[in-house]
Amino acid sequence: MRIRRSHSAVLALALGAGVLAGAAPALAATQTGAAVAVASWPTRDWYLQGPYQTLSECDVAFQDAAQNGQYTGVLYCHWFRGGGPYPAGFYYEVYIP
């Protein structure tokens, strides 16, 4: 008898993506010192802050947002290639539930 494994593989991928998406706010809030490259749109409740022309400008704004404590989570500066209403540039992301 032949066992079909494709359904279980698709289910595992879907469940894994759901678990990662749910854990993202907690993981991002606890990250320290790690640069994160994000090439896609921010997920629900994550908002791009920027654009900044240089990485150093973005880092200054990120440090200010991280220290003032008004956001649940803050994700490090990364290059966003642009799209939709956002021009290309450096952005950091904030989590607002």
N, CA, C and O atoms as a CHARMM CRD file, in Angstrom:
* protein
*
  388
    1    1 MET  N      0.84100  -1.18700   0.00000 PROA 1      0.00000
    2    1 MET  CA     0.00000   0.00000   0.00000 PROA 1      0.00000
    3    1 MET  C      0.88500   1.24800   0.00000 PROA 1      0.00000
    4    1 MET  O      1.86500   1.32700   0.74100 PROA 1      0.00000
    5    2 ARG  N      0.53900   2.18400  -0.80900 PROA 2      0.00000
    6    2 ARG  CA     1.32400   3.40500  -0.93700 PROA 2      0.00000
    7    2 ARG  C      0.75300   4.49100  -0.01100 PROA 2      0.00000
    8    2 ARG  O     -0.44800   4.75900  -0.01800 PROA 2      0.00000
    9    3 ILE  N      1.61600   5.09500   0.76500 PROA 3      0.00000
   10    3 ILE  CA     1.18600   6.13300   1.70300 PROA 3      0.00000
   11    3 ILE  C      1.46200   7.49700   1.07500 PROA 3      0.00000
   12    3 ILE  O      2.56200   7.75900   0.58900 PROA 3      0.00000
   13    4 ARG  N      0.47700   8.33500   1.09100 PROA 4      0.00000
   14    4 ARG  CA     0.64400   9.67700   0.53900 PROA 4      0.00000
   15    4 ARG  C      1.21000  10.58700   1.61800 PROA 4      0.00000
   16    4 ARG  O      0.59500  10.78700   2.66500 PROA 4      0.00000
   17    5 ARG  N      2.35600  11.12000   1.35600 PROA 5      0.00000
   18    5 ARG  CA     3.03200  11.96800   2.34100 PROA 5      0.00000
   19    5 ARG  C      2.87400  13.45600   2.03500 PROA 5      0.00000
   20    5 ARG  O      3.19900  14.29800   2.87300 PROA 5      0.00000
   21    6 SER  N      2.39000  13.77900   0.86800 PROA 6      0.00000
   22    6 SER  CA     2.31100  15.19000   0.49000 PROA 6      0.00000
   23    6 SER  C      1.35200  15.96300   1.38800 PROA 6      0.00000
   24    6 SER  O      1.61500  17.12100   1.71200 PROA 6      0.00000
   25    7 HSD  N      0.25300  15.34900   1.79100 PROA 7      0.00000
   26    7 HSD  CA    -0.70000  16.06000   2.65200 PROA 7      0.00000
   27    7 HSD  C     -0.08800  16.36000   4.01100 PROA 7      0.00000
   28    7 HSD  O     -0.27800  17.45000   4.55000 PROA 7      0.00000
   29    8 SER  N      0.63400  15.41800   4.56100 PROA 8      0.00000
   30    8 SER  CA     1.24300  15.66400   5.86700 PROA 8      0.00000
   31    8 SER  C      2.34300  16.71100   5.77200 PROA 8      0.00000
   32    8 SER  O      2.53200  17.48800   6.70700 PROA 8      0.00000
   33    9 ALA  N      3.07100  16.74800   4.66000 PROA 9      0.00000
   34    9 ALA  CA     4.11000  17.75600   4.49000 PROA 9      0.00000
   35    9 ALA  C      3.50300  19.15400   4.38500 PROA 9      0.00000
   36    9 ALA  O      4.01700  20.10400   4.97700 PROA 9      0.00000
   37   10 VAL  N      2.41300  19.27800   3.63400 PROA 10     0.00000
   38   10 VAL  CA     1.73900  20.56800   3.50900 PROA 10     0.00000
   39   10 VAL  C      1.17000  21.00300   4.85800 PROA 10     0.00000
   40   10 VAL  O      1.26800  22.17500   5.22200 PROA 10     0.00000
   41   11 LEU  N      0.59100  20.09100   5.58300 PROA 11     0.00000
   42   11 LEU  CA     0.04700  20.40200   6.90200 PROA 11     0.00000
   43   11 LEU  C      1.15400  20.83100   7.84800 PROA 11     0.00000
   44   11 LEU  O      0.98700  21.79200   8.59900 PROA 11     0.00000
   45   12 ALA  N      2.28000  20.13600   7.82400 PROA 12     0.00000
   46   12 ALA  CA     3.39900  20.49300   8.69800 PROA 12     0.00000
   47   12 ALA  C      3.91900  21.88700   8.37500 PROA 12     0.00000
   48   12 ALA  O      4.23000  22.65300   9.28700 PROA 12     0.00000
   49   13 LEU  N      4.02000  22.22800   7.09200 PROA 13     0.00000
   50   13 LEU  CA     4.46700  23.56900   6.70900 PROA 13     0.00000
   51   13 LEU  C      3.47900  24.63100   7.16700 PROA 13     0.00000
   52   13 LEU  O      3.87700  25.67700   7.68000 PROA 13     0.00000
   53   14 ALA  N      2.19700  24.36400   6.98400 PROA 14     0.00000
   54   14 ALA  CA     1.17400  25.33200   7.39300 PROA 14     0.00000
   55   14 ALA  C      1.18100  25.53700   8.90300 PROA 14     0.00000
   56   14 ALA  O      1.09400  26.66800   9.38000 PROA 14     0.00000
   57   15 LEU  N      1.28500  24.44500   9.65300 PROA 15     0.00000
   58   15 LEU  CA     1.31300  24.56100  11.10800 PROA 15     0.00000
   59   15 LEU  C      2.57900  25.26400  11.57600 PROA 15     0.00000
   60   15 LEU  O      2.53500  26.08500  12.49200 PROA 15     0.00000
   61   16 GLY  N      3.69900  24.94700  10.95400 PROA 16     0.00000
   62   16 GLY  CA     4.95200  25.59700  11.31700 PROA 16     0.00000
   63   16 GLY  C      4.90900  27.09100  11.07000 PROA 16     0.00000
   64   16 GLY  O      5.38800  27.86700  11.89700 PROA 16     0.00000
   65   17 ALA  N      4.34100  27.51200   9.93900 PROA 17     0.00000
   66   17 ALA  CA     4.22200  28.93600   9.63100 PROA 17     0.00000
   67   17 ALA  C      3.31000  29.63200  10.63600 PROA 17     0.00000
   68   17 ALA  O      3.58500  30.75700  11.05200 PROA 17     0.00000
   69   18 GLY  N      2.22500  28.96300  11.02800 PROA 18     0.00000
   70   18 GLY  CA     1.31300  29.54200  12.01000 PROA 18     0.00000
   71   18 GLY  C      1.96100  29.71600  13.37300 PROA 18     0.00000
   72   18 GLY  O      1.75100  30.72800  14.04100 PROA 18     0.00000
   73   19 VAL  N      2.74000  28.73900  13.78100 PROA 19     0.00000
   74   19 VAL  CA     3.43200  28.80900  15.06800 PROA 19     0.00000
   75   19 VAL  C      4.46100  29.92100  15.04300 PROA 19     0.00000
   76   19 VAL  O      4.57000  30.68000  16.00700 PROA 19     0.00000
   77   20 LEU  N      5.22700  30.03600  13.95100 PROA 20     0.00000
   78   20 LEU  CA     6.23100  31.09000  13.84900 PROA 20     0.00000
   79   20 LEU  C      5.59000  32.47000  13.83000 PROA 20     0.00000
   80   20 LEU  O      6.10400  33.39800  14.45400 PROA 20     0.00000
   81   21 ALA  N      4.48600  32.61600  13.12900 PROA 21     0.00000
   82   21 ALA  CA     3.81800  33.91400  13.08100 PROA 21     0.00000
   83   21 ALA  C      3.29400  34.31200  14.45400 PROA 21     0.00000
   84   21 ALA  O      3.34900  35.48500  14.82600 PROA 21     0.00000
   85   22 GLY  N      2.79100  33.34900  15.20300 PROA 22     0.00000
   86   22 GLY  CA     2.29400  33.64800  16.54300 PROA 22     0.00000
   87   22 GLY  C      3.39300  33.96100  17.52500 PROA 22     0.00000
   88   22 GLY  O      3.17300  34.71000  18.47700 PROA 22     0.00000
   89   23 ALA  N      4.57900  33.40400  17.31700 PROA 23     0.00000
   90   23 ALA  CA     5.68600  33.60900  18.24200 PROA 23     0.00000
   91   23 ALA  C      6.51200  34.83200  17.88600 PROA 23     0.00000
   92   23 ALA  O      7.36300  35.23300  18.68100 PROA 23     0.00000
   93   24 ALA  N      6.30200  35.43800  16.73200 PROA 24     0.00000
   94   24 ALA  CA     7.13000  36.55700  16.28100 PROA 24     0.00000
   95   24 ALA  C      7.18700  37.72000  17.26400 PROA 24     0.00000
   96   24 ALA  O      8.28300  38.21700  17.52400 PROA 24     0.00000
   97   25 PRO  N      6.06400  38.18700  17.83000 PROA 25     0.00000
   98   25 PRO  CA     6.15500  39.31100  18.76100 PROA 25     0.00000
   99   25 PRO  C      7.01200  38.99500  19.97500 PROA 25     0.00000
  100   25 PRO  O      7.80300  39.83200  20.41100 PROA 25     0.00000
  101   26 ALA  N      6.86500  37.80100  20.52300 PROA 26     0.00000
  102   26 ALA  CA     7.64400  37.44100  21.70700 PROA 26     0.00000
  103   26 ALA  C      9.12000  37.31900  21.36500 PROA 26     0.00000
  104   26 ALA  O      9.97100  37.74200  22.14700 PROA 26     0.00000
  105   27 LEU  N      9.43400  36.75100  20.21700 PROA 27     0.00000
  106   27 LEU  CA    10.82700  36.59900  19.82400 PROA 27     0.00000
  107   27 LEU  C     11.47200  37.94300  19.53800 PROA 27     0.00000
  108   27 LEU  O     12.60400  38.18700  19.95600 PROA 27     0.00000
  109   28 ALA  N     10.77400  38.81000  18.83900 PROA 28     0.00000
  110   28 ALA  CA    11.34800  40.10000  18.48200 PROA 28     0.00000
  111   28 ALA  C     11.56900  40.96600  19.71900 PROA 28     0.00000
  112   28 ALA  O     12.53200  41.73100  19.77900 PROA 28     0.00000
  113   29 ALA  N     10.69700  40.85000  20.68800 PROA 29     0.00000
  114   29 ALA  CA    10.84000  41.65400  21.90000 PROA 29     0.00000
  115   29 ALA  C     12.03800  41.21900  22.71700 PROA 29     0.00000
  116   29 ALA  O     12.56800  42.00700  23.50100 PROA 29     0.00000
  117   30 THR  N     12.47700  39.97300  22.54900 PROA 30     0.00000
  118   30 THR  CA    13.58300  39.47900  23.35400 PROA 30     0.00000
  119   30 THR  C     14.90500  39.47400  22.61500 PROA 30     0.00000
  120   30 THR  O     15.93100  39.15600  23.21700 PROA 30     0.00000
  121   31 GLN  N     14.92300  39.81800  21.32400 PROA 31     0.00000
  122   31 GLN  CA    16.16700  39.82200  20.57400 PROA 31     0.00000
  123   31 GLN  C     17.05000  40.96900  21.03900 PROA 31     0.00000
  124   31 GLN  O     16.57400  42.07900  21.27900 PROA 31     0.00000
  125   32 THR  N     18.35100  40.68600  21.16400 PROA 32     0.00000
  126   32 THR  CA    19.28900  41.74200  21.50100 PROA 32     0.00000
  127   32 THR  C     20.51700  41.61000  20.62100 PROA 32     0.00000
  128   32 THR  O     21.14000  40.54900  20.57000 PROA 32     0.00000
  129   33 GLY  N     20.86300  42.67400  19.93500 PROA 33     0.00000
  130   33 GLY  CA    22.08000  42.72300  19.15500 PROA 33     0.00000
  131   33 GLY  C     22.07200  41.98000  17.83300 PROA 33     0.00000
  132   33 GLY  O     23.11300  41.91700  17.17900 PROA 33     0.00000
  133   34 ALA  N     20.97300  41.42400  17.41300 PROA 34     0.00000
  134   34 ALA  CA    20.94600  40.66100  16.16400 PROA 34     0.00000
  135   34 ALA  C     20.30200  41.49200  15.06600 PROA 34     0.00000
  136   34 ALA  O     19.21800  42.04700  15.24700 PROA 34     0.00000
  137   35 ALA  N     20.96700  41.57000  13.94300 PROA 35     0.00000
  138   35 ALA  CA    20.38100  42.25200  12.79300 PROA 35     0.00000
  139   35 ALA  C     19.46300  41.28100  12.08400 PROA 35     0.00000
  140   35 ALA  O     19.80900  40.11500  11.89800 PROA 35     0.00000
  141   36 VAL  N     18.30800  41.75000  11.69100 PROA 36     0.00000
  142   36 VAL  CA    17.32600  40.89700  11.04800 PROA 36     0.00000
  143   36 VAL  C     17.02800  41.47600   9.67200 PROA 36     0.00000
  144   36 VAL  O     16.67900  42.65000   9.55400 PROA 36     0.00000
  145   37 ALA  N     17.16100  40.66900   8.64400 PROA 37     0.00000
  146   37 ALA  CA    16.85000  41.10600   7.28800 PROA 37     0.00000
  147   37 ALA  C     15.44100  40.66000   6.93900 PROA 37     0.00000
  148   37 ALA  O     15.13700  39.46700   6.95100 PROA 37     0.00000
  149   38 VAL  N     14.59600  41.61000   6.63100 PROA 38     0.00000
  150   38 VAL  CA    13.21900  41.30700   6.28800 PROA 38     0.00000
  151   38 VAL  C     12.97300  41.80900   4.87200 PROA 38     0.00000
  152   38 VAL  O     13.17000  42.99100   4.59000 PROA 38     0.00000
  153   39 ALA  N     12.54700  40.92400   3.98500 PROA 39     0.00000
  154   39 ALA  CA    12.35200  41.30400   2.59400 PROA 39     0.00000
  155   39 ALA  C     10.88400  41.33000   2.21200 PROA 39     0.00000
  156   39 ALA  O     10.56900  41.50500   1.03500 PROA 39     0.00000
  157   40 SER  N      9.98400  41.16500   3.15300 PROA 40     0.00000
  158   40 SER  CA     8.56600  41.12000   2.84000 PROA 40     0.00000
  159   40 SER  C      7.82000  42.17600   3.64200 PROA 40     0.00000
  160   40 SER  O      8.40000  42.87900   4.47000 PROA 40     0.00000
  161   41 TRP  N      6.52600  42.27000   3.37800 PROA 41     0.00000
  162   41 TRP  CA     5.69200  43.21800   4.11300 PROA 41     0.00000
  163   41 TRP  C      5.63700  42.83600   5.57900 PROA 41     0.00000
  164   41 TRP  O      5.73400  41.65500   5.91200 PROA 41     0.00000
  165   42 PRO  N      5.48300  43.81200   6.46100 PROA 42     0.00000
  166   42 PRO  CA     5.35300  43.47000   7.87300 PROA 42     0.00000
  167   42 PRO  C      4.05200  42.69900   8.10500 PROA 42     0.00000
  168   42 PRO  O      3.06000  42.91400   7.40800 PROA 42     0.00000
  169   43 THR  N      4.06800  41.80800   9.08300 PROA 43     0.00000
  170   43 THR  CA     2.87700  41.04100   9.39600 PROA 43     0.00000
  171   43 THR  C      1.90500  41.90600  10.18700 PROA 43     0.00000
  172   43 THR  O      2.22500  43.03400  10.56100 PROA 43     0.00000
  173   44 ARG  N      0.72600  41.37200  10.43700 PROA 44     0.00000
  174   44 ARG  CA    -0.30000  42.11800  11.15400 PROA 44     0.00000
  175   44 ARG  C      0.23400  42.59200  12.50300 PROA 44     0.00000
  176   44 ARG  O      0.90400  41.82900  13.19800 PROA 44     0.00000
  177   45 ASP  N     -0.03900  43.79000  12.87000 PROA 45     0.00000
  178   45 ASP  CA     0.36800  44.44200  14.10900 PROA 45     0.00000
  179   45 ASP  C      1.81900  44.91600  14.11400 PROA 45     0.00000
  180   45 ASP  O      2.25000  45.52400  15.09400 PROA 45     0.00000
  181   46 TRP  N      2.58200  44.66100  13.05800 PROA 46     0.00000
  182   46 TRP  CA     3.94600  45.18300  12.92500 PROA 46     0.00000
  183   46 TRP  C      3.89700  46.32500  11.92200 PROA 46     0.00000
  184   46 TRP  O      3.31800  46.18000  10.84600 PROA 46     0.00000
  185   47 TYR  N      4.49800  47.45400  12.26300 PROA 47     0.00000
  186   47 TYR  CA     4.42100  48.63700  11.41600 PROA 47     0.00000
  187   47 TYR  C      5.82000  49.16200  11.11400 PROA 47     0.00000
  188   47 TYR  O      6.66100  49.27900  12.00500 PROA 47     0.00000
  189   48 LEU  N      6.05300  49.47600   9.83300 PROA 48     0.00000
  190   48 LEU  CA     7.33600  50.02300   9.41600 PROA 48     0.00000
  191   48 LEU  C      7.48000  51.45300   9.90800 PROA 48     0.00000
  192   48 LEU  O      6.52900  52.23200   9.85500 PROA 48     0.00000
  193   49 GLN  N      8.65600  51.79400  10.38100 PROA 49     0.00000
  194   49 GLN  CA     8.97700  53.15600  10.80300 PROA 49     0.00000
  195   49 GLN  C     10.14700  53.62900   9.95000 PROA 49     0.00000
  196   49 GLN  O     11.20900  53.00800   9.96400 PROA 49     0.00000
  197   50 GLY  N      9.97300  54.68800   9.23000 PROA 50     0.00000
  198   50 GLY  CA    11.02500  55.17800   8.34700 PROA 50     0.00000
  199   50 GLY  C     10.39100  55.89100   7.17800 PROA 50     0.00000
  200   50 GLY  O      9.24900  56.33300   7.30000 PROA 50     0.00000
  201   51 PRO  N     11.04300  56.02300   6.08600 PROA 51     0.00000
  202   51 PRO  CA    12.34400  55.47300   5.71000 PROA 51     0.00000
  203   51 PRO  C     13.49000  56.37300   6.17200 PROA 51     0.00000
  204   51 PRO  O     13.31400  57.57500   6.37400 PROA 51     0.00000
  205   52 TYR  N     14.64500  55.77400   6.33100 PROA 52     0.00000
  206   52 TYR  CA    15.87200  56.48200   6.65500 PROA 52     0.00000
  207   52 TYR  C     16.85400  56.24300   5.51800 PROA 52     0.00000
  208   52 TYR  O     16.90900  55.14800   4.95800 PROA 52     0.00000
  209   53 GLN  N     17.62700  57.26400   5.18100 PROA 53     0.00000
  210   53 GLN  CA    18.55600  57.17000   4.05800 PROA 53     0.00000
  211   53 GLN  C     19.76300  56.29400   4.36300 PROA 53     0.00000
  212   53 GLN  O     20.29500  55.63600   3.46900 PROA 53     0.00000
  213   54 THR  N     20.20100  56.28100   5.62200 PROA 54     0.00000
  214   54 THR  CA    21.37000  55.48300   5.99000 PROA 54     0.00000
  215   54 THR  C     21.02700  54.57100   7.15700 PROA 54     0.00000
  216   54 THR  O     20.07500  54.81400   7.89900 PROA 54     0.00000
  217   55 LEU  N     21.81100  53.53200   7.30100 PROA 55     0.00000
  218   55 LEU  CA    21.61400  52.60100   8.40500 PROA 55     0.00000
  219   55 LEU  C     21.88800  53.27900   9.74900 PROA 55     0.00000
  220   55 LEU  O     21.22800  52.97200  10.74200 PROA 55     0.00000
  221   56 SER  N     22.84500  54.19000   9.78600 PROA 56     0.00000
  222   56 SER  CA    23.14800  54.86600  11.05600 PROA 56     0.00000
  223   56 SER  C     21.99000  55.76000  11.51100 PROA 56     0.00000
  224   56 SER  O     21.70700  55.83000  12.70700 PROA 56     0.00000
  225   57 GLU  N     21.31400  56.44600  10.57500 PROA 57     0.00000
  226   57 GLU  CA    20.13500  57.24100  10.93500 PROA 57     0.00000
  227   57 GLU  C     19.03100  56.35000  11.49400 PROA 57     0.00000
  228   57 GLU  O     18.37000  56.69300  12.47500 PROA 57     0.00000
  229   58 CYS  N     18.84500  55.20100  10.85200 PROA 58     0.00000
  230   58 CYS  CA    17.83100  54.25400  11.30800 PROA 58     0.00000
  231   58 CYS  C     18.17700  53.72100  12.69400 PROA 58     0.00000
  232   58 CYS  O     17.29800  53.58300  13.54500 PROA 58     0.00000
  233   59 ASP  N     19.44900  53.42200  12.92300 PROA 59     0.00000
  234   59 ASP  CA    19.88300  52.91000  14.23300 PROA 59     0.00000
  235   59 ASP  C     19.60700  53.90600  15.35400 PROA 59     0.00000
  236   59 ASP  O     19.19100  53.51200  16.44300 PROA 59     0.00000
  237   60 VAL  N     19.83500  55.18700  15.09600 PROA 60     0.00000
  238   60 VAL  CA    19.56800  56.22200  16.10700 PROA 60     0.00000
  239   60 VAL  C     18.08100  56.24900  16.44900 PROA 60     0.00000
  240   60 VAL  O     17.71500  56.28200  17.62400 PROA 60     0.00000
  241   61 ALA  N     17.22800  56.23600  15.43600 PROA 61     0.00000
  242   61 ALA  CA    15.77800  56.24900  15.66800 PROA 61     0.00000
  243   61 ALA  C     15.32800  54.97100  16.36400 PROA 61     0.00000
  244   61 ALA  O     14.47000  55.01100  17.24500 PROA 61     0.00000
  245   62 PHE  N     15.90600  53.83600  15.97100 PROA 62     0.00000
  246   62 PHE  CA    15.57400  52.56000  16.60500 PROA 62     0.00000
  247   62 PHE  C     15.93000  52.57800  18.09300 PROA 62     0.00000
  248   62 PHE  O     15.12800  52.15600  18.92600 PROA 62     0.00000
  249   63 GLN  N     17.12400  53.06200  18.42800 PROA 63     0.00000
  250   63 GLN  CA    17.54800  53.12000  19.82900 PROA 63     0.00000
  251   63 GLN  C     16.61000  53.99500  20.65000 PROA 63     0.00000
  252   63 GLN  O     16.28800  53.66600  21.79100 PROA 63     0.00000
  253   64 ASP  N     16.17500  55.10400  20.07100 PROA 64     0.00000
  254   64 ASP  CA    15.24100  55.98600  20.75300 PROA 64     0.00000
  255   64 ASP  C     13.91100  55.27800  21.01300 PROA 64     0.00000
  256   64 ASP  O     13.35900  55.36500  22.11000 PROA 64     0.00000
  257   65 ALA  N     13.40100  54.57800  19.99800 PROA 65     0.00000
  258   65 ALA  CA    12.12400  53.85500  20.15700 PROA 65     0.00000
  259   65 ALA  C     12.26200  52.71500  21.16100 PROA 65     0.00000
  260   65 ALA  O     11.33300  52.45500  21.92500 PROA 65     0.00000
  261   66 ALA  N     13.39600  52.03800  21.17100 PROA 66     0.00000
  262   66 ALA  CA    13.60000  50.92200  22.10300 PROA 66     0.00000
  263   66 ALA  C     13.70700  51.41300  23.54300 PROA 66     0.00000
  264   66 ALA  O     13.23500  50.74400  24.46200 PROA 66     0.00000
  265   67 GLN  N     14.32300  52.57200  23.74500 PROA 67     0.00000
  266   67 GLN  CA    14.52600  53.07900  25.10100 PROA 67     0.00000
  267   67 GLN  C     13.30100  53.75800  25.69200 PROA 67     0.00000
  268   67 GLN  O     13.12900  53.75900  26.91100 PROA 67     0.00000
  269   68 ASN  N     12.43700  54.34100  24.84600 PROA 68     0.00000
  270   68 ASN  CA    11.29500  55.05500  25.42200 PROA 68     0.00000
  271   68 ASN  C     10.18800  54.12300  25.89300 PROA 68     0.00000
  272   68 ASN  O      9.32900  54.54000  26.66900 PROA 68     0.00000
  273   69 GLY  N     10.18800  52.86100  25.44000 PROA 69     0.00000
  274   69 GLY  CA     9.29900  51.85000  25.99300 PROA 69     0.00000
  275   69 GLY  C      7.83600  51.93100  25.60700 PROA 69     0.00000
  276   69 GLY  O      7.01000  51.28100  26.24800 PROA 69     0.00000
  277   70 GLN  N      7.48200  52.68800  24.60100 PROA 70     0.00000
  278   70 GLN  CA     6.06500  52.79200  24.25400 PROA 70     0.00000
  279   70 GLN  C      5.56900  51.64000  23.38800 PROA 70     0.00000
  280   70 GLN  O      4.36200  51.49000  23.20000 PROA 70     0.00000
  281   71 TYR  N      6.49000  50.81500  22.85100 PROA 71     0.00000
  282   71 TYR  CA     6.09500  49.70300  21.99200 PROA 71     0.00000
  283   71 TYR  C      6.29600  48.37100  22.70300 PROA 71     0.00000
  284   71 TYR  O      7.19900  48.22300  23.52700 PROA 71     0.00000
  285   72 THR  N      5.44000  47.40300  22.37400 PROA 72     0.00000
  286   72 THR  CA     5.56000  46.05400  22.92400 PROA 72     0.00000
  287   72 THR  C      6.79000  45.35500  22.38000 PROA 72     0.00000
  288   72 THR  O      7.45400  44.61700  23.10800 PROA 72     0.00000
  289   73 GLY  N      7.10700  45.57600  21.10800 PROA 73     0.00000
  290   73 GLY  CA     8.27200  44.97400  20.47900 PROA 73     0.00000
  291   73 GLY  C      8.85000  45.90500  19.44400 PROA 73     0.00000
  292   73 GLY  O      8.13400  46.70400  18.84000 PROA 73     0.00000
  293   74 VAL  N     10.15800  45.79900  19.23800 PROA 74     0.00000
  294   74 VAL  CA    10.85400  46.60600  18.25500 PROA 74     0.00000
  295   74 VAL  C     11.79800  45.67900  17.50000 PROA 74     0.00000
  296   74 VAL  O     12.53800  44.90500  18.10800 PROA 74     0.00000
  297   75 LEU  N     11.76900  45.76100  16.17500 PROA 75     0.00000
  298   75 LEU  CA    12.59800  44.90300  15.33500 PROA 75     0.00000
  299   75 LEU  C     13.66200  45.75200  14.66300 PROA 75     0.00000
  300   75 LEU  O     13.36600  46.82400  14.13500 PROA 75     0.00000
  301   76 TYR  N     14.88900  45.28000  14.68100 PROA 76     0.00000
  302   76 TYR  CA    16.05800  46.03600  14.22200 PROA 76     0.00000
  303   76 TYR  C     15.93200  46.56200  12.80300 PROA 76     0.00000
  304   76 TYR  O     15.10300  46.09700  12.02000 PROA 76     0.00000
  305   77 CYS  N     16.76800  47.53900  12.48800 PROA 77     0.00000
  306   77 CYS  CA    16.79400  48.17800  11.17200 PROA 77     0.00000
  307   77 CYS  C     17.12900  47.18000  10.07300 PROA 77     0.00000
  308   77 CYS  O     17.95100  46.28000  10.24600 PROA 77     0.00000
  309   78 HSD  N     16.47500  47.36600   8.95300 PROA 78     0.00000
  310   78 HSD  CA    16.72600  46.52700   7.79100 PROA 78     0.00000
  311   78 HSD  C     16.39300  47.32400   6.54000 PROA 78     0.00000
  312   78 HSD  O     15.67400  48.32200   6.59500 PROA 78     0.00000
  313   79 TRP  N     16.92200  46.87200   5.41900 PROA 79     0.00000
  314   79 TRP  CA    16.64000  47.51200   4.13800 PROA 79     0.00000
  315   79 TRP  C     15.31600  46.97600   3.61200 PROA 79     0.00000
  316   79 TRP  O     15.09500  45.76500   3.59200 PROA 79     0.00000
  317   80 PHE  N     14.44700  47.86700   3.19100 PROA 80     0.00000
  318   80 PHE  CA    13.19100  47.48400   2.55500 PROA 80     0.00000
  319   80 PHE  C     13.23700  48.01400   1.14000 PROA 80     0.00000
  320   80 PHE  O     13.46500  49.20600   0.93400 PROA 80     0.00000
  321   81 ARG  N     13.02800  47.15900   0.17100 PROA 81     0.00000
  322   81 ARG  CA    13.20200  47.53000  -1.23700 PROA 81     0.00000
  323   81 ARG  C     12.10700  48.45200  -1.76700 PROA 81     0.00000
  324   81 ARG  O     12.20800  48.96000  -2.88400 PROA 81     0.00000
  325   82 GLY  N     11.07500  48.66700  -0.97600 PROA 82     0.00000
  326   82 GLY  CA     9.99500  49.54700  -1.38300 PROA 82     0.00000
  327   82 GLY  C      8.83000  48.76300  -1.95500 PROA 82     0.00000
  328   82 GLY  O      8.97500  47.61000  -2.36200 PROA 82     0.00000
  329   83 GLY  N      7.68900  49.39800  -1.97800 PROA 83     0.00000
  330   83 GLY  CA     6.48600  48.78000  -2.50600 PROA 83     0.00000
  331   83 GLY  C      5.26800  49.35900  -1.82200 PROA 83     0.00000
  332   83 GLY  O      5.31900  49.72900  -0.64900 PROA 83     0.00000
  333   84 GLY  N      4.17900  49.43600  -2.55300 PROA 84     0.00000
  334   84 GLY  CA     2.96600  50.01300  -1.98500 PROA 84     0.00000
  335   84 GLY  C      3.22700  51.46300  -1.61400 PROA 84     0.00000
  336   84 GLY  O      3.80700  52.20700  -2.40500 PROA 84     0.00000
  337   85 PRO  N      2.81200  51.87200  -0.43500 PROA 85     0.00000
  338   85 PRO  CA     3.01800  53.26400  -0.04200 PROA 85     0.00000
  339   85 PRO  C      4.42100  53.54300   0.50800 PROA 85     0.00000
  340   85 PRO  O      4.74000  54.68900   0.82400 PROA 85     0.00000
  341   86 TYR  N      5.26000  52.50900   0.62600 PROA 86     0.00000
  342   86 TYR  CA     6.56800  52.66700   1.25100 PROA 86     0.00000
  343   86 TYR  C      7.67200  52.80500   0.20700 PROA 86     0.00000
  344   86 TYR  O      7.84000  51.91500  -0.62700 PROA 86     0.00000
  345   87 PRO  N      8.42900  53.90300   0.23600 PROA 87     0.00000
  346   87 PRO  CA     9.58100  54.00400  -0.66700 PROA 87     0.00000
  347   87 PRO  C     10.73800  53.14000  -0.15300 PROA 87     0.00000
  348   87 PRO  O     10.72900  52.71100   1.00100 PROA 87     0.00000
  349   88 ALA  N     11.71500  52.88900  -0.99500 PROA 88     0.00000
  350   88 ALA  CA    12.88600  52.11100  -0.58600 PROA 88     0.00000
  351   88 ALA  C     13.66900  52.88600   0.47200 PROA 88     0.00000
  352   88 ALA  O     13.73800  54.11400   0.43400 PROA 88     0.00000
  353   89 GLY  N     14.25100  52.15500   1.40700 PROA 89     0.00000
  354   89 GLY  CA    15.05800  52.78300   2.45300 PROA 89     0.00000
  355   89 GLY  C     15.22800  51.84900   3.62700 PROA 89     0.00000
  356   89 GLY  O     14.78700  50.70100   3.59100 PROA 89     0.00000
  357   90 PHE  N     15.87100  52.34800   4.67100 PROA 90     0.00000
  358   90 PHE  CA    16.05100  51.58500   5.89900 PROA 90     0.00000
  359   90 PHE  C     14.86800  51.83900   6.82600 PROA 90     0.00000
  360   90 PHE  O     14.44200  52.98000   7.00700 PROA 90     0.00000
  361   91 TYR  N     14.35400  50.78500   7.39700 PROA 91     0.00000
  362   91 TYR  CA    13.21300  50.85600   8.30700 PROA 91     0.00000
  363   91 TYR  C     13.49100  49.99700   9.52900 PROA 91     0.00000
  364   91 TYR  O     14.26100  49.03900   9.46400 PROA 91     0.00000
  365   92 TYR  N     12.85800  50.34600  10.64600 PROA 92     0.00000
  366   92 TYR  CA    12.73200  49.41100  11.75100 PROA 92     0.00000
  367   92 TYR  C     11.24400  49.18900  11.92900 PROA 92     0.00000
  368   92 TYR  O     10.43300  49.96800  11.42800 PROA 92     0.00000
  369   93 GLU  N     10.87900  48.14000  12.63400 PROA 93     0.00000
  370   93 GLU  CA     9.46400  47.80800  12.81100 PROA 93     0.00000
  371   93 GLU  C      9.10100  47.85700  14.27600 PROA 93     0.00000
  372   93 GLU  O      9.91500  47.52900  15.13900 PROA 93     0.00000
  373   94 VAL  N      7.87800  48.26700  14.55600 PROA 94     0.00000
  374   94 VAL  CA     7.35100  48.28800  15.91800 PROA 94     0.00000
  375   94 VAL  C      6.11000  47.40600  15.98100 PROA 94     0.00000
  376   94 VAL  O      5.36300  47.28300  15.01000 PROA 94     0.00000
  377   95 TYR  N      5.91100  46.80300  17.13300 PROA 95     0.00000
  378   95 TYR  CA     4.74700  45.93400  17.34700 PROA 95     0.00000
  379   95 TYR  C      3.74300  46.69900  18.18700 PROA 95     0.00000
  380   95 TYR  O      4.04200  47.14500  19.29500 PROA 95     0.00000
  381   96 ILE  N      2.53900  46.84500  17.63400 PROA 96     0.00000
  382   96 ILE  CA     1.43800  47.51100  18.35000 PROA 96     0.00000
  383   96 ILE  C      0.25600  46.54700  18.30500 PROA 96     0.00000
  384   96 ILE  O     -0.40700  46.43100  17.27400 PROA 96     0.00000
  385   97 PRO  N     -0.01700  45.85100  19.41800 PROA 97     0.00000
  386   97 PRO  CA    -1.13000  44.88000  19.39700 PROA 97     0.00000
  387   97 PRO  C     -2.48700  45.54100  19.30600 PROA 97     0.00000
  388   97 PRO  O     -3.50800  44.85400  19.27900 PROA 97     0.00000
